């Protein structure tokens, strides 16, 4: 596969990239008649989750 090129950078799409996502992690609490459910989220967590889904074999570390 040919490397991707633009006016500012180029990279080989066959190579893995390391990405660090930094930010807060939030919890949404959804209350209904049957009780409440907590859903983890927040923009950084959503970005990290989405990137992880696109990279098989990726790893994550939550602190």
PyMOL Python script that loads the backbone (N, CA, C, O; Angstrom):
from pymol import cmd

cmd.read_pdbstr("""\
ATOM      1  N   UNK A   1       0.851  -1.179   0.000  1.00  0.00           N
ATOM      2  CA  UNK A   1       0.000   0.000   0.000  1.00  0.00           C
ATOM      3  C   UNK A   1       0.899   1.245   0.000  1.00  0.00           C
ATOM      4  O   UNK A   1       1.924   1.283   0.680  1.00  0.00           O
ATOM      5  N   UNK A   2       0.508   2.227  -0.749  1.00  0.00           N
ATOM      6  CA  UNK A   2       1.276   3.469  -0.830  1.00  0.00           C
ATOM      7  C   UNK A   2       1.086   4.298   0.436  1.00  0.00           C
ATOM      8  O   UNK A   2      -0.007   4.333   1.001  1.00  0.00           O
ATOM      9  N   UNK A   3       2.156   4.969   0.883  1.00  0.00           N
ATOM     10  CA  UNK A   3       2.006   5.853   2.052  1.00  0.00           C
ATOM     11  C   UNK A   3       1.031   6.993   1.758  1.00  0.00           C
ATOM     12  O   UNK A   3       0.966   7.493   0.635  1.00  0.00           O
ATOM     13  N   UNK A   4       0.288   7.390   2.762  1.00  0.00           N
ATOM     14  CA  UNK A   4      -0.610   8.535   2.657  1.00  0.00           C
ATOM     15  C   UNK A   4       0.229   9.802   2.676  1.00  0.00           C
ATOM     16  O   UNK A   4       1.143   9.918   3.493  1.00  0.00           O
ATOM     17  N   UNK A   5      -0.057  10.747   1.801  1.00  0.00           N
ATOM     18  CA  UNK A   5       0.700  12.003   1.766  1.00  0.00           C
ATOM     19  C   UNK A   5      -0.255  13.182   1.733  1.00  0.00           C
ATOM     20  O   UNK A   5      -1.288  13.146   1.065  1.00  0.00           O
ATOM     21  N   UNK A   6       0.102  14.212   2.455  1.00  0.00           N
ATOM     22  CA  UNK A   6      -0.621  15.474   2.393  1.00  0.00           C
ATOM     23  C   UNK A   6       0.404  16.588   2.346  1.00  0.00           C
ATOM     24  O   UNK A   6       1.604  16.328   2.258  1.00  0.00           O
ATOM     25  N   UNK A   7      -0.051  17.808   2.403  1.00  0.00           N
ATOM     26  CA  UNK A   7       0.872  18.942   2.361  1.00  0.00           C
ATOM     27  C   UNK A   7       1.704  19.066   3.629  1.00  0.00           C
ATOM     28  O   UNK A   7       2.774  19.673   3.606  1.00  0.00           O
ATOM     29  N   UNK A   8       1.222  18.490   4.754  1.00  0.00           N
ATOM     30  CA  UNK A   8       1.901  18.706   6.024  1.00  0.00           C
ATOM     31  C   UNK A   8       2.548  17.465   6.612  1.00  0.00           C
ATOM     32  O   UNK A   8       3.483  17.591   7.403  1.00  0.00           O
ATOM     33  N   UNK A   9       2.087  16.261   6.257  1.00  0.00           N
ATOM     34  CA  UNK A   9       2.664  15.058   6.838  1.00  0.00           C
ATOM     35  C   UNK A   9       2.400  13.864   5.947  1.00  0.00           C
ATOM     36  O   UNK A   9       1.595  13.933   5.019  1.00  0.00           O
ATOM     37  N   UNK A  10       3.083  12.767   6.234  1.00  0.00           N
ATOM     38  CA  UNK A  10       2.817  11.514   5.541  1.00  0.00           C
ATOM     39  C   UNK A  10       3.042  10.372   6.522  1.00  0.00           C
ATOM     40  O   UNK A  10       3.840  10.496   7.451  1.00  0.00           O
ATOM     41  N   UNK A  11       2.346   9.269   6.319  1.00  0.00           N
ATOM     42  CA  UNK A  11       2.547   8.094   7.137  1.00  0.00           C
ATOM     43  C   UNK A  11       2.127   6.858   6.376  1.00  0.00           C
ATOM     44  O   UNK A  11       1.339   6.931   5.434  1.00  0.00           O
ATOM     45  N   UNK A  12       2.651   5.739   6.784  1.00  0.00           N
ATOM     46  CA  UNK A  12       2.339   4.461   6.165  1.00  0.00           C
ATOM     47  C   UNK A  12       1.157   3.852   6.915  1.00  0.00           C
ATOM     48  O   UNK A  12       1.262   3.595   8.114  1.00  0.00           O
ATOM     49  N   UNK A  13       0.043   3.618   6.239  1.00  0.00           N
ATOM     50  CA  UNK A  13      -1.165   3.115   6.891  1.00  0.00           C
ATOM     51  C   UNK A  13      -1.015   1.692   7.404  1.00  0.00           C
ATOM     52  O   UNK A  13      -1.868   1.227   8.160  1.00  0.00           O
ATOM     53  N   UNK A  14       0.036   0.991   7.020  1.00  0.00           N
ATOM     54  CA  UNK A  14       0.232  -0.372   7.515  1.00  0.00           C
ATOM     55  C   UNK A  14       0.908  -0.378   8.879  1.00  0.00           C
ATOM     56  O   UNK A  14       0.968  -1.426   9.523  1.00  0.00           O
ATOM     57  N   UNK A  15       1.412   0.747   9.333  1.00  0.00           N
ATOM     58  CA  UNK A  15       2.092   0.841  10.628  1.00  0.00           C
ATOM     59  C   UNK A  15       1.118   1.278  11.714  1.00  0.00           C
ATOM     60  O   UNK A  15       0.219   2.082  11.467  1.00  0.00           O
ATOM     61  N   UNK A  16       1.301   0.748  12.903  1.00  0.00           N
ATOM     62  CA  UNK A  16       0.452   1.120  14.039  1.00  0.00           C
ATOM     63  C   UNK A  16       0.866   2.481  14.576  1.00  0.00           C
ATOM     64  O   UNK A  16       2.025   2.880  14.465  1.00  0.00           O
ATOM     65  N   UNK A  17      -0.085   3.180  15.152  1.00  0.00           N
ATOM     66  CA  UNK A  17       0.184   4.469  15.770  1.00  0.00           C
ATOM     67  C   UNK A  17      -0.139   4.378  17.251  1.00  0.00           C
ATOM     68  O   UNK A  17      -1.069   3.673  17.644  1.00  0.00           O
ATOM     69  N   UNK A  18       0.618   5.083  18.069  1.00  0.00           N
ATOM     70  CA  UNK A  18       0.318   5.161  19.494  1.00  0.00           C
ATOM     71  C   UNK A  18      -0.447   6.445  19.745  1.00  0.00           C
ATOM     72  O   UNK A  18      -0.049   7.517  19.288  1.00  0.00           O
ATOM     73  N   UNK A  19      -1.544   6.330  20.474  1.00  0.00           N
ATOM     74  CA  UNK A  19      -2.389   7.483  20.767  1.00  0.00           C
ATOM     75  C   UNK A  19      -2.639   7.519  22.259  1.00  0.00           C
ATOM     76  O   UNK A  19      -2.974   6.498  22.860  1.00  0.00           O
ATOM     77  N   UNK A  20      -2.479   8.691  22.865  1.00  0.00           N
ATOM     78  CA  UNK A  20      -2.806   8.866  24.274  1.00  0.00           C
ATOM     79  C   UNK A  20      -3.968   9.845  24.366  1.00  0.00           C
ATOM     80  O   UNK A  20      -3.893  10.964  23.858  1.00  0.00           O
ATOM     81  N   UNK A  21      -5.032   9.416  25.014  1.00  0.00           N
ATOM     82  CA  UNK A  21      -6.199  10.264  25.220  1.00  0.00           C
ATOM     83  C   UNK A  21      -6.219  10.654  26.686  1.00  0.00           C
ATOM     84  O   UNK A  21      -6.212   9.790  27.562  1.00  0.00           O
ATOM     85  N   UNK A  22      -6.244  11.952  26.957  1.00  0.00           N
ATOM     86  CA  UNK A  22      -6.195  12.447  28.326  1.00  0.00           C
ATOM     87  C   UNK A  22      -7.430  13.298  28.595  1.00  0.00           C
ATOM     88  O   UNK A  22      -7.827  14.108  27.758  1.00  0.00           O
ATOM     89  N   UNK A  23      -8.026  13.114  29.743  1.00  0.00           N
ATOM     90  CA  UNK A  23      -9.184  13.919  30.099  1.00  0.00           C
ATOM     91  C   UNK A  23      -9.991  13.267  31.198  1.00  0.00           C
ATOM     92  O   UNK A  23      -9.584  12.264  31.785  1.00  0.00           O
ATOM     93  N   UNK A  24     -11.133  13.848  31.461  1.00  0.00           N
ATOM     94  CA  UNK A  24     -11.976  13.347  32.540  1.00  0.00           C
ATOM     95  C   UNK A  24     -12.860  12.209  32.062  1.00  0.00           C
ATOM     96  O   UNK A  24     -13.184  12.102  30.879  1.00  0.00           O
ATOM     97  N   UNK A  25     -13.241  11.369  33.004  1.00  0.00           N
ATOM     98  CA  UNK A  25     -14.191  10.302  32.720  1.00  0.00           C
ATOM     99  C   UNK A  25     -15.426  10.582  33.553  1.00  0.00           C
ATOM    100  O   UNK A  25     -15.335  10.778  34.764  1.00  0.00           O
ATOM    101  N   UNK A  26     -16.562  10.600  32.916  1.00  0.00           N
ATOM    102  CA  UNK A  26     -17.811  10.932  33.588  1.00  0.00           C
ATOM    103  C   UNK A  26     -18.715   9.712  33.662  1.00  0.00           C
ATOM    104  O   UNK A  26     -18.530   8.740  32.930  1.00  0.00           O
ATOM    105  N   UNK A  27     -19.688   9.777  34.549  1.00  0.00           N
ATOM    106  CA  UNK A  27     -20.685   8.725  34.666  1.00  0.00           C
ATOM    107  C   UNK A  27     -22.058   9.366  34.525  1.00  0.00           C
ATOM    108  O   UNK A  27     -22.412  10.268  35.284  1.00  0.00           O
ATOM    109  N   UNK A  28     -22.830   8.893  33.547  1.00  0.00           N
ATOM    110  CA  UNK A  28     -24.212   9.339  33.382  1.00  0.00           C
ATOM    111  C   UNK A  28     -25.095   8.383  34.167  1.00  0.00           C
ATOM    112  O   UNK A  28     -24.992   7.167  34.007  1.00  0.00           O
ATOM    113  N   UNK A  29     -25.954   8.922  35.006  1.00  0.00           N
ATOM    114  CA  UNK A  29     -26.881   8.107  35.779  1.00  0.00           C
ATOM    115  C   UNK A  29     -28.268   8.307  35.187  1.00  0.00           C
ATOM    116  O   UNK A  29     -28.825   9.405  35.214  1.00  0.00           O
ATOM    117  N   UNK A  30     -28.809   7.222  34.653  1.00  0.00           N
ATOM    118  CA  UNK A  30     -30.131   7.257  34.036  1.00  0.00           C
ATOM    119  C   UNK A  30     -31.122   6.643  35.026  1.00  0.00           C
ATOM    120  O   UNK A  30     -30.996   5.481  35.411  1.00  0.00           O
ATOM    121  N   UNK A  31     -32.102   7.441  35.427  1.00  0.00           N
ATOM    122  CA  UNK A  31     -33.086   7.001  36.405  1.00  0.00           C
ATOM    123  C   UNK A  31     -34.403   6.716  35.696  1.00  0.00           C
ATOM    124  O   UNK A  31     -34.880   7.527  34.903  1.00  0.00           O
ATOM    125  N   UNK A  32     -34.981   5.565  35.987  1.00  0.00           N
ATOM    126  CA  UNK A  32     -36.285   5.201  35.435  1.00  0.00           C
ATOM    127  C   UNK A  32     -37.134   4.598  36.548  1.00  0.00           C
ATOM    128  O   UNK A  32     -36.691   4.496  37.691  1.00  0.00           O
ATOM    129  N   UNK A  33     -38.329   4.209  36.213  1.00  0.00           N
ATOM    130  CA  UNK A  33     -39.226   3.628  37.210  1.00  0.00           C
ATOM    131  C   UNK A  33     -38.675   2.328  37.780  1.00  0.00           C
ATOM    132  O   UNK A  33     -38.972   1.983  38.924  1.00  0.00           O
ATOM    133  N   UNK A  34     -37.879   1.605  37.005  1.00  0.00           N
ATOM    134  CA  UNK A  34     -37.332   0.327  37.463  1.00  0.00           C
ATOM    135  C   UNK A  34     -36.013   0.473  38.223  1.00  0.00           C
ATOM    136  O   UNK A  34     -35.476  -0.527  38.699  1.00  0.00           O
ATOM    137  N   UNK A  35     -35.483   1.677  38.348  1.00  0.00           N
ATOM    138  CA  UNK A  35     -34.226   1.909  39.070  1.00  0.00           C
ATOM    139  C   UNK A  35     -33.303   2.822  38.290  1.00  0.00           C
ATOM    140  O   UNK A  35     -33.724   3.513  37.362  1.00  0.00           O
ATOM    141  N   UNK A  36     -32.045   2.817  38.676  1.00  0.00           N
ATOM    142  CA  UNK A  36     -31.062   3.663  38.001  1.00  0.00           C
ATOM    143  C   UNK A  36     -29.943   2.801  37.421  1.00  0.00           C
ATOM    144  O   UNK A  36     -29.611   1.740  37.951  1.00  0.00           O
ATOM    145  N   UNK A  37     -29.376   3.285  36.323  1.00  0.00           N
ATOM    146  CA  UNK A  37     -28.284   2.600  35.650  1.00  0.00           C
ATOM    147  C   UNK A  37     -27.175   3.615  35.406  1.00  0.00           C
ATOM    148  O   UNK A  37     -27.439   4.742  34.987  1.00  0.00           O
ATOM    149  N   UNK A  38     -25.930   3.210  35.670  1.00  0.00           N
ATOM    150  CA  UNK A  38     -24.779   4.078  35.448  1.00  0.00           C
ATOM    151  C   UNK A  38     -24.109   3.709  34.126  1.00  0.00           C
ATOM    152  O   UNK A  38     -23.861   2.535  33.853  1.00  0.00           O
ATOM    153  N   UNK A  39     -23.817   4.729  33.303  1.00  0.00           N
ATOM    154  CA  UNK A  39     -23.164   4.541  32.012  1.00  0.00           C
ATOM    155  C   UNK A  39     -21.879   5.370  32.005  1.00  0.00           C
ATOM    156  O   UNK A  39     -21.936   6.596  32.101  1.00  0.00           O
ATOM    157  N   UNK A  40     -20.704   4.704  31.890  1.00  0.00           N
ATOM    158  CA  UNK A  40     -19.459   5.477  31.808  1.00  0.00           C
ATOM    159  C   UNK A  40     -19.398   6.240  30.494  1.00  0.00           C
ATOM    160  O   UNK A  40     -19.943   5.794  29.484  1.00  0.00           O
ATOM    161  N   UNK A  41     -18.737   7.387  30.508  1.00  0.00           N
ATOM    162  CA  UNK A  41     -18.643   8.181  29.283  1.00  0.00           C
ATOM    163  C   UNK A  41     -17.770   9.390  29.473  1.00  0.00           C
ATOM    164  O   UNK A  41     -16.820   9.368  30.255  1.00  0.00           O
ATOM    165  N   UNK A  42     -18.089  10.436  28.764  1.00  0.00           N
ATOM    166  CA  UNK A  42     -17.255  11.630  28.706  1.00  0.00           C
ATOM    167  C   UNK A  42     -16.528  11.616  27.376  1.00  0.00           C
ATOM    168  O   UNK A  42     -16.222  10.546  26.850  1.00  0.00           O
ATOM    169  N   UNK A  43     -16.252  12.767  26.833  1.00  0.00           N
ATOM    170  CA  UNK A  43     -15.651  12.859  25.510  1.00  0.00           C
ATOM    171  C   UNK A  43     -14.338  12.079  25.376  1.00  0.00           C
ATOM    172  O   UNK A  43     -14.194  11.323  24.415  1.00  0.00           O
ATOM    173  N   UNK A  44     -13.373  12.227  26.296  1.00  0.00           N
ATOM    174  CA  UNK A  44     -12.128  11.469  26.143  1.00  0.00           C
ATOM    175  C   UNK A  44     -12.341   9.956  26.174  1.00  0.00           C
ATOM    176  O   UNK A  44     -11.703   9.220  25.420  1.00  0.00           O
ATOM    177  N   UNK A  45     -13.229   9.498  27.039  1.00  0.00           N
ATOM    178  CA  UNK A  45     -13.501   8.056  27.099  1.00  0.00           C
ATOM    179  C   UNK A  45     -14.134   7.579  25.799  1.00  0.00           C
ATOM    180  O   UNK A  45     -13.800   6.501  25.307  1.00  0.00           O
ATOM    181  N   UNK A  46     -15.037   8.364  25.241  1.00  0.00           N
ATOM    182  CA  UNK A  46     -15.677   7.996  23.981  1.00  0.00           C
ATOM    183  C   UNK A  46     -14.670   7.945  22.833  1.00  0.00           C
ATOM    184  O   UNK A  46     -14.739   7.054  21.987  1.00  0.00           O
ATOM    185  N   UNK A  47     -13.743   8.891  22.800  1.00  0.00           N
ATOM    186  CA  UNK A  47     -12.706   8.905  21.759  1.00  0.00           C
ATOM    187  C   UNK A  47     -11.810   7.684  21.898  1.00  0.00           C
ATOM    188  O   UNK A  47     -11.512   7.018  20.907  1.00  0.00           O
ATOM    189  N   UNK A  48     -11.380   7.384  23.117  1.00  0.00           N
ATOM    190  CA  UNK A  48     -10.513   6.228  23.344  1.00  0.00           C
ATOM    191  C   UNK A  48     -11.221   4.931  22.957  1.00  0.00           C
ATOM    192  O   UNK A  48     -10.615   4.048  22.350  1.00  0.00           O
ATOM    193  N   UNK A  49     -12.493   4.819  23.306  1.00  0.00           N
ATOM    194  CA  UNK A  49     -13.270   3.631  22.960  1.00  0.00           C
ATOM    195  C   UNK A  49     -13.386   3.480  21.442  1.00  0.00           C
ATOM    196  O   UNK A  49     -13.207   2.385  20.909  1.00  0.00           O
ATOM    197  N   UNK A  50     -13.682   4.572  20.755  1.00  0.00           N
ATOM    198  CA  UNK A  50     -13.805   4.538  19.299  1.00  0.00           C
ATOM    199  C   UNK A  50     -12.497   4.170  18.619  1.00  0.00           C
ATOM    200  O   UNK A  50     -12.495   3.388  17.668  1.00  0.00           O
ATOM    201  N   UNK A  51     -11.386   4.723  19.091  1.00  0.00           N
ATOM    202  CA  UNK A  51     -10.087   4.380  18.511  1.00  0.00           C
ATOM    203  C   UNK A  51      -9.760   2.918  18.771  1.00  0.00           C
ATOM    204  O   UNK A  51      -9.217   2.234  17.903  1.00  0.00           O
ATOM    205  N   UNK A  52     -10.088   2.441  19.961  1.00  0.00           N
ATOM    206  CA  UNK A  52      -9.838   1.038  20.287  1.00  0.00           C
ATOM    207  C   UNK A  52     -10.613   0.080  19.407  1.00  0.00           C
ATOM    208  O   UNK A  52     -10.125  -1.001  19.075  1.00  0.00           O
ATOM    209  N   UNK A  53     -11.807   0.467  19.031  1.00  0.00           N
ATOM    210  CA  UNK A  53     -12.619  -0.390  18.158  1.00  0.00           C
ATOM    211  C   UNK A  53     -12.043  -0.446  16.748  1.00  0.00           C
ATOM    212  O   UNK A  53     -12.244  -1.433  16.040  1.00  0.00           O
ATOM    213  N   UNK A  54     -11.332   0.592  16.334  1.00  0.00           N
ATOM    214  CA  UNK A  54     -10.766   0.629  14.985  1.00  0.00           C
ATOM    215  C   UNK A  54      -9.419  -0.066  14.909  1.00  0.00           C
ATOM    216  O   UNK A  54      -8.923  -0.319  13.811  1.00  0.00           O
ATOM    217  N   UNK A  55      -8.819  -0.379  16.038  1.00  0.00           N
ATOM    218  CA  UNK A  55      -7.481  -0.960  16.060  1.00  0.00           C
ATOM    219  C   UNK A  55      -7.498  -2.323  16.742  1.00  0.00           C
ATOM    220  O   UNK A  55      -7.313  -2.395  17.957  1.00  0.00           O
ATOM    221  N   UNK A  56      -7.714  -3.400  16.003  1.00  0.00           N
ATOM    222  CA  UNK A  56      -7.694  -4.715  16.629  1.00  0.00           C
ATOM    223  C   UNK A  56      -6.349  -4.976  17.297  1.00  0.00           C
ATOM    224  O   UNK A  56      -5.300  -4.645  16.745  1.00  0.00           O
ATOM    225  N   UNK A  57      -6.382  -5.559  18.463  1.00  0.00           N
ATOM    226  CA  UNK A  57      -5.141  -5.820  19.193  1.00  0.00           C
ATOM    227  C   UNK A  57      -4.664  -4.628  19.976  1.00  0.00           C
ATOM    228  O   UNK A  57      -3.595  -4.680  20.586  1.00  0.00           O
ATOM    229  N   UNK A  58      -5.432  -3.544  19.976  1.00  0.00           N
ATOM    230  CA  UNK A  58      -5.039  -2.365  20.742  1.00  0.00           C
ATOM    231  C   UNK A  58      -5.164  -2.619  22.220  1.00  0.00           C
ATOM    232  O   UNK A  58      -5.832  -3.567  22.635  1.00  0.00           O
ATOM    233  N   UNK A  59      -4.541  -1.798  23.012  1.00  0.00           N
ATOM    234  CA  UNK A  59      -4.626  -1.958  24.452  1.00  0.00           C
ATOM    235  C   UNK A  59      -4.989  -0.626  25.085  1.00  0.00           C
ATOM    236  O   UNK A  59      -4.745   0.435  24.511  1.00  0.00           O
ATOM    237  N   UNK A  60      -5.564  -0.692  26.248  1.00  0.00           N
ATOM    238  CA  UNK A  60      -5.937   0.541  26.919  1.00  0.00           C
ATOM    239  C   UNK A  60      -5.565   0.444  28.385  1.00  0.00           C
ATOM    240  O   UNK A  60      -5.467  -0.645  28.951  1.00  0.00           O
ATOM    241  N   UNK A  61      -5.360   1.599  28.984  1.00  0.00           N
ATOM    242  CA  UNK A  61      -5.051   1.669  30.404  1.00  0.00           C
ATOM    243  C   UNK A  61      -5.847   2.813  30.993  1.00  0.00           C
ATOM    244  O   UNK A  61      -5.673   3.968  30.605  1.00  0.00           O
ATOM    245  N   UNK A  62      -6.706   2.495  31.913  1.00  0.00           N
ATOM    246  CA  UNK A  62      -7.509   3.530  32.570  1.00  0.00           C
ATOM    247  C   UNK A  62      -6.930   3.785  33.950  1.00  0.00           C
ATOM    248  O   UNK A  62      -6.702   2.850  34.717  1.00  0.00           O
ATOM    249  N   UNK A  63      -6.693   5.049  34.263  1.00  0.00           N
ATOM    250  CA  UNK A  63      -6.146   5.398  35.586  1.00  0.00           C
ATOM    251  C   UNK A  63      -7.029   6.416  36.234  1.00  0.00           C
ATOM    252  O   UNK A  63      -6.754   6.848  37.354  1.00  0.00           O
TER     253      UNK A  63
END
""", "prot")
cmd.dss("prot")
cmd.show_as("cartoon", "prot")
cmd.util.cbc("prot")
cmd.orient("prot")
